[in-house]
């Protein structure tokens, strides 16, 4: 059975020959660039410095040798630009820390401050992201308001900030999707969501703190902002689906996190009333205009909003962070497994994978596959991206366990 056939059966709740594997096939199942170098060195592959195609999470573009080493069944159609709008071309060497060379876009030019932090600035010179010395990621820089009054965004002005796919971007996406579909047997994933594009996000132009307050005190205003954003997303979906028609099996619609380690970030009824109608609008458009399955990403404890994901038409949930409160994998599989495909949750990246023994990894991977893989509907992946510093023997054990015990 080919990778494409394996994934297609799984996302249609049919039983394949084995549980599919995804390492590096989406923006939320990727490999940190520094860990990517360590993996390549471990395998003995003489590779060029990795291309950091997603600069916020510092994700490496996963090349075929490492895809094959992980036995991954999924490959991603990247956007021409991802985080913050840097076009992934004109690659150049950047050495941020630990004497590790990385390839970054030609327009990606962090400045170093007096403390050794790498600072990203917008066109107006305002700082918006920072990587500390010897860091592995950029953190957003937000201005904390000292006022008790939240400044509202003008709706008409907010509409003007929506970004749409350009002809150049669509040509790149179509060419890549067509090539991957016709020249590989991978299941092709559409990394639709991208930085600086209209989409339903947590912030919608506000700081995280203000947005949490707005959801509670100004629900009509919050809904109006997300409605504008989802309308823009549907327009982009129209352009995107035309470009990838017939080439893509799955599409990532959102990477907004709605859960913490302990619970949902806000009352699930707020999600139902404010977010769900907008997600439904997007999912309905995809389902009405293609055979592509919709994927939504949310970390954390989200048990009480999963029914609203389903009602909105979400087909695939990632990552299934079952090490958080109220997210028992057996209960989730029993309650939602016939309605959602679970993509991820195969092993914890917070504790077991980086700090456990190979036996710990084997035990958890086997347990998760037995529960989540029952009767199909499960794509094996870690809980979020593979981070730097994970022992090679644990990664090897993880994959070998899936290959040995993940057969149906």
PyMOL commands that set and color helices and strands:
alter all, ss='L'
color gray80, all
select helices_A, chain A and resi 3-11+33-43+64-69+83-85+155-160+167-183+208-217+219-244+268-289+303-312+329-336+352-355+358-372+392-405
alter helices_A, ss='H'
color red, helices_A
select strands_A, chain A and resi 20-21+52-54+59-60+74-77+92-94+102-104+111-112+118-121+127-131+139-140+187-190+250-254+293-297+316-318+341-343+378-380
alter strands_A, ss='S'
color yellow, strands_A
deselect
rebuild
show_as cartoon
